[in-house]
Amino acid sequence: MIQTFFAVLFLILGISFSIHSLFYEKKNLIFIIGLMIFSVISLLYWYVSILVLILFVLYKKYDFGEFATLNMFTAVLVAWLSLNLFLMNLNFSFYIIAIACLILMSLLAIFGIFENKLKKYILISNVIQILFVVLDLSVAKMLGKMGVLSTVQIFNYTFAGLTFFLTLWIFGRKKVFINELEGSYFASRANDIFATIACLSLAGLPAFNMFVSEWFLFVGSFVITPIITILGVFIALLLFIMYYKIVYVLLVGEGRQKTIPQPITIVNGVLALICIILGILPQLQLEILSRVVI
C-alpha cells in the first residue's frame, strides 16, 4: 500500500507539471517523463532514489520549470528513500539526527530570509521541507511506531509545495531575483492568492494543511522531550518570516496583467483548495493516511 501511496504522489506531480509545461515550456515534458520513469524504478528499487541527488550538481543549468520540477520530485524521492532507510534496523541515535535536522533547518531558514536569488531560495525551501520529513521519521522511531508521522509531511508538502512552485513558475520565468516578482498581484490576482495560500501553508499557519503536519510532529516530540518541540516552534516562526517575504514581494510594486491559460489557473486553484480543505479537516488526512500507515 505504501508503494501505491508514493505512486499517487508521483502521478500528481507529473500531471500538474505536465499541464504547465504544455503552455510554457513543452520541452520540459521529456524531462518530466524521464523523472516519472525514474520514480517508477525507484518504487521497485528504493535505493536507486539517491541517484536523483546527482542531478542537483547541474542545477544552475536548468530553466525555472525544470528546476521546480526537479525539486518536487526530489522531495518525494528522498522521502521514499528516507522511509525505507528508517524501516531498517540500523543502530543510529535518532535523537542526534532530530537535533541535527533542527539546527540545519534553523540555519537554512535564516539564510532563506535574506536570500534574494530565486533559485537558491526555492532550493533552501525544498531542503527545509525534506529535513522536516527526516525529523518526522526520527521522532516516529523514538516513539517506537512509524504511524502517521511516516507519511504526513510529504503528503501535505506535495500539495503545498506544488502550489508554491507552480505559481512561482508563472511569475518567476526568466527572472533571477526575488525582488523582480514585484507587481505579480496585478499580473494575475487569482494565482497570487494561490501563491499566498501556499506560502501560508508552508509557514505552518493554522487552517492550512502543513499546520497539521507540524501539529502531529510537535505533539509526538513533546512526549520524548520538550526541546524538540521548542526548537520546532522557533523554526516555524523563522519560516513564517521566510515565506511571508514572498507574499509581501508579490503584493508590492506595479505590474501589468498577464494572460494566464485557464487550465493552469484551474490546476493551481484546485491545489490551493486542497491545502485549505486538508487544513480545516485534519480528520480527512487521518482517514487517508491511516490506510497507508506502516
C-alpha positions in Angstrom: 0.0 0.0 0.0 2.9 2.4 0.8 4.2 2.0 -2.8 0.8 2.9 -4.2 0.7 6.0 -1.9 4.0 7.2 -3.3 3.0 6.3 -6.9 -0.1 8.5 -6.5 2.1 11.4 -5.3 4.4 11.0 -8.3 1.4 10.9 -10.6 0.1 14.2 -9.1 3.4 15.8 -9.6 3.7 14.5 -13.2 0.2 15.6 -14.3 0.5 19.1 -12.6 3.9 19.9 -14.1 2.9 18.5 -17.5 -0.1 20.8 -17.7 2.1 23.8 -17.0 4.8 22.6 -19.5 2.2 22.3 -22.3 1.6 26.0 -22.1 5.0 27.4 -21.1 7.9 25.0 -21.9 6.9 22.0 -23.9 10.5 20.7 -24.0 10.2 20.1 -20.3 7.7 17.3 -21.0 10.6 15.0 -21.9 12.3 15.9 -18.6 9.1 15.1 -16.7 8.6 11.8 -18.4 12.2 10.9 -17.6 11.6 11.7 -13.9 8.4 9.7 -13.9 10.2 6.6 -15.3 13.0 7.1 -12.8 10.3 7.3 -10.0 8.7 4.0 -11.0 12.1 2.4 -10.9 12.7 3.8 -7.5 9.5 2.4 -6.2 10.7 -1.0 -7.3 14.2 -0.5 -6.0 14.1 2.2 -3.3 17.9 2.6 -3.0 18.0 3.9 -6.6 16.3 7.1 -5.3 19.6 8.5 -4.1 20.8 9.0 -7.7 18.4 11.9 -8.1 20.6 14.0 -5.9 23.3 13.9 -8.6 21.1 16.0 -10.8 21.4 18.9 -8.4 25.0 19.3 -9.2 23.8 20.8 -12.5 21.0 22.9 -11.0 22.3 26.2 -12.4 21.9 24.9 -15.9 18.1 24.2 -15.5 15.5 26.7 -16.5 12.9 27.6 -13.9 10.4 24.9 -14.9 12.9 22.1 -14.9 14.3 23.3 -11.6 10.9 23.5 -9.9 10.0 20.0 -11.3 13.3 18.5 -10.1 12.8 20.0 -6.6 9.4 18.5 -6.1 10.3 15.1 -7.5 13.5 15.0 -5.4 11.5 15.8 -2.2 9.2 12.8 -2.7 12.1 10.5 -3.8 14.2 11.5 -0.8 11.1 10.9 1.4 10.7 7.4 -0.1 14.4 6.7 0.4 14.4 8.0 4.0 11.3 6.0 4.9 13.0 2.8 3.7 16.2 3.6 5.5 14.4 4.2 8.8 12.5 1.0 8.4 15.8 -0.9 8.5 17.0 -1.9 11.9 20.0 0.4 11.9 21.8 1.3 15.1 21.5 5.1 14.9 21.0 7.8 17.5 17.7 9.2 16.3 17.8 11.9 18.9 21.0 13.2 17.4 19.5 13.0 13.9 16.5 15.0 15.1 18.6 17.7 16.8 20.9 17.9 13.7 17.8 18.4 11.5 16.5 21.2 13.7 19.8 23.0 13.7 20.2 22.7 9.9 16.6 23.9 9.4 17.2 26.9 11.6 20.3 27.9 9.7 18.6 27.4 6.3 15.6 29.4 7.3 17.8 32.3 8.4 19.6 32.1 5.0 16.3 31.9 3.3 15.0 35.1 5.0 18.0 37.1 3.5 18.3 35.2 0.2 17.3 37.2 -2.9 18.2 34.8 -5.7 15.0 32.9 -6.7 16.5 29.5 -7.4 18.6 29.5 -4.2 15.5 30.5 -2.3 13.3 27.7 -3.5 16.2 25.2 -3.1 16.5 26.3 0.5 12.8 25.9 0.9 12.8 22.4 -0.5 15.7 21.2 1.6 14.0 22.5 4.8 10.8 20.5 3.9 12.9 17.4 3.2 14.6 17.8 6.6 11.1 18.0 8.2 10.5 14.6 6.7 13.6 13.2 8.2 12.7 14.9 11.5 9.3 13.2 11.5 10.8 9.8 10.8 13.3 10.3 13.6 10.6 11.2 16.1 8.5 8.3 14.9 11.4 5.9 15.5 11.9 7.3 19.0 8.2 6.8 19.7 8.6 3.2 18.7 6.0 3.3 15.9 6.0 4.9 12.5 2.3 5.6 12.2 1.0 8.8 10.6 4.4 10.6 11.1 5.9 8.4 8.4 3.9 10.0 5.6 2.1 13.1 6.8 4.8 15.6 6.0 5.4 14.5 2.4 1.7 14.1 1.8 1.0 17.7 2.7 4.1 19.1 1.1 3.1 17.5 -2.2 0.1 19.8 -2.4 1.5 23.0 -0.7 4.9 22.7 -2.5 3.3 22.1 -5.8 1.1 25.2 -5.4 4.1 27.2 -4.4 6.3 26.1 -7.3 3.6 26.2 -10.0 2.5 29.7 -9.1 6.1 31.0 -8.9 6.6 29.4 -12.3 4.1 31.8 -13.7 5.6 34.9 -12.1 9.3 33.8 -12.0 10.0 32.7 -15.5 13.2 34.3 -16.9 13.7 36.1 -13.6 16.7 35.7 -11.3 16.0 37.7 -8.2 13.0 37.6 -5.8 12.5 41.4 -5.9 11.8 41.0 -9.7 8.5 39.4 -8.6 7.1 42.7 -7.5 3.8 43.6 -9.1 2.8 39.9 -9.7 -0.5 40.5 -7.9 -1.6 42.8 -10.7 -0.4 40.3 -13.3 -2.7 37.5 -12.1 -4.7 38.2 -8.9 -6.1 34.6 -8.7 -2.7 33.0 -9.0 -1.2 35.5 -6.5 -3.9 34.4 -4.0 -3.0 30.7 -4.6 0.7 31.6 -4.1 -0.2 33.3 -0.8 -2.1 30.2 0.3 0.9 28.0 -0.5 3.2 30.3 1.4 1.0 30.5 4.5 0.7 26.7 4.4 4.4 26.2 4.1 4.9 28.6 7.0 2.7 26.3 9.1 -0.2 28.6 9.9 -3.4 27.1 11.3 -6.2 26.3 8.9 -3.7 25.2 6.3 -2.6 21.6 5.6 1.1 21.9 6.6 0.0 23.0 10.1 -1.5 19.6 10.6 1.9 18.0 9.8 3.6 20.3 12.4 0.9 19.6 15.0 1.5 15.8 14.8 5.2 16.3 15.0 5.2 18.7 17.9 2.7 16.6 19.9 4.8 13.4 19.3 8.1 15.1 20.0 6.8 16.7 23.3 6.3 13.1 24.6 10.0 12.5 24.0 11.5 15.8 25.0 10.2 19.4 25.0 13.5 20.5 23.5 12.5 19.3 20.0 9.1 20.9 20.3 10.5 24.3 21.4 13.1 24.3 18.6 10.4 23.3 16.2 8.2 26.2 17.2 11.2 28.6 16.8 11.8 27.2 13.3 8.1 27.7 12.5 8.5 31.4 13.4 11.5 31.7 11.1 9.6 30.0 8.3 6.8 32.5 8.7 9.2 35.3 8.1 10.9 33.5 5.2 7.7 32.7 3.3 5.9 36.0 4.2 8.7 37.7 2.2 7.3 36.1 -1.0 3.8 37.2 -0.1 4.9 40.8 0.5 7.0 41.0 -2.7 4.2 39.7 -4.8 1.8 42.4 -3.5 4.1 45.4 -3.7 5.0 47.4 -6.8 3.3 47.8 -10.1 2.7 45.2 -12.8 0.8 44.6 -16.0 -1.9 41.9 -16.2 -0.9 38.7 -17.9 -3.0 36.3 -19.8 -2.7 33.0 -17.9 -4.1 29.9 -19.6 -7.2 28.8 -17.8 -6.2 25.2 -17.3 -3.1 26.4 -15.3 -5.2 28.7 -13.1 -7.6 25.8 -12.5 -4.8 23.4 -11.5 -3.3 26.0 -9.1 -6.8 26.7 -7.7 -7.5 23.1 -7.1 -4.2 22.5 -5.3 -4.7 25.6 -3.2 -8.2 24.5 -2.3 -6.8 21.1 -1.2 -4.3 22.9 1.1 -7.3 24.6 2.8 -9.6 21.6 3.0 -6.9 19.3 4.4 -6.1 22.1 6.9 -9.7 22.6 8.1 -10.5 18.9 8.1 -7.5 17.2 9.7 -9.6 14.1 10.3 -9.7 13.7 6.5 -5.9 13.5 6.5 -6.1 10.9 9.2 -8.6 8.8 7.2 -6.4 8.9 4.1 -3.1 8.3 5.9 -4.4 5.6 8.2 -4.8 3.4 5.1 -1.1 3.6 4.4 0.3 3.6 8.0 3.3 1.3 8.5 
